[in-house]
């Protein structure tokens, strides 16, 4: 009996991490299974063969245009490889624009294609559901409200839960983190999570460091900044980039690699770029302010295609008309606005803090306890790779 084959395609850091967790689960249950992927650091650590890596993926804004030739080439490379390798199923993870185009190519070649963490059609460009219906054999969604959208279109869909449920590490050890990186554990800690994409960091790093300085000035107490370094950046490059602003605002910032969850769970306040990290921070119960800034062209396109008044996942999951996380977007993603949004969240008894913590509890109840990675492994094993 020949070994079953699974091909996984990811395009950014969070999808890479979720896919790696799933691969490890599958490897523990089925050593005969052959898996190949498009992946990053996390999937590489599972020791499966990677057809390509993420160095030129995970782009937004104008980068989408400059990276288009590479993505076209990558799609053709995947297509040619899979014609030879002949997987039993191809699983796409997040990264909607590229994967919806790729799904059309793979469907033409007769592959079974499933989608784990589908595009957020409920937030923007609902017409993408037609491409999903035409080219995806089954959708595995991660938010409970998504299922009804696909059911209404007659698209096979299963709600498997959010991949963060059951996979988030426990709350970090603040004292151990302090000792490992020379941080004063008695000071106020502010986490800086400017994102994993170069464009995000270029736009958000300075206002985040500026916020750190203004908070320190207004509170009249020393603050330690803990910057979560994404795998796509070197520590040396990050320290070089932020050096002028650290000097200007007279702040202390520790650049820390591969400890994002420890930072999210141990700081007193987090300044977070919109994305998965906002939901992780919410699940840890850490006070946070969301920030995001993109080039004007990207922002203008987003305004025209997005339906929701909020950007952050915690706000979308909780109440878009009464957001629990302050959103500092575009012109508002500056140190003055972010500081004013952050100050009330440092008071555990403020109305803003109570409202945010109420929302966090609601999110935990909404997502429930269905562990997506375990559920996906079970479904793949019993229904697609049996």
Buried (B, 14 or more C-beta within 10 A) or exposed (E): EEEBBBBBBBBBBBBBBBBBBBBBBBBEEBEEBBBBBBBBBBBBEBEBEBBBBBEBBBBBBEBBEEBEEBBEEBBEEBBEBBEEBEBBBBBBBBBBBBBBBBBBBBBEEEBBBBBBBBBBBBBBBEEBBEBBBEBBBBBBBBBBEBBEBBEEEEBEBBBBBBBBBBBBEEBBEBEEBBEEEEBEEEBBBBBBBBBBBBBBBBBBBBBBBBBBBBBBBEEEEEBBBBBBBBBBBEEEEBBEBBEEBBEEBEBBBBBBBEBBBBBBBBBBBBBBBBBBBBBBBBBBBBBBBBBBBBBEEBBEBBEEEBEBEBBBBBBBBBBBEEBBBBBBBBEBBBBEBBBBBBBBBBEEEBEBBEBBBEBBEBBBEEBEEBBBBBBBBBBBBEEBBE
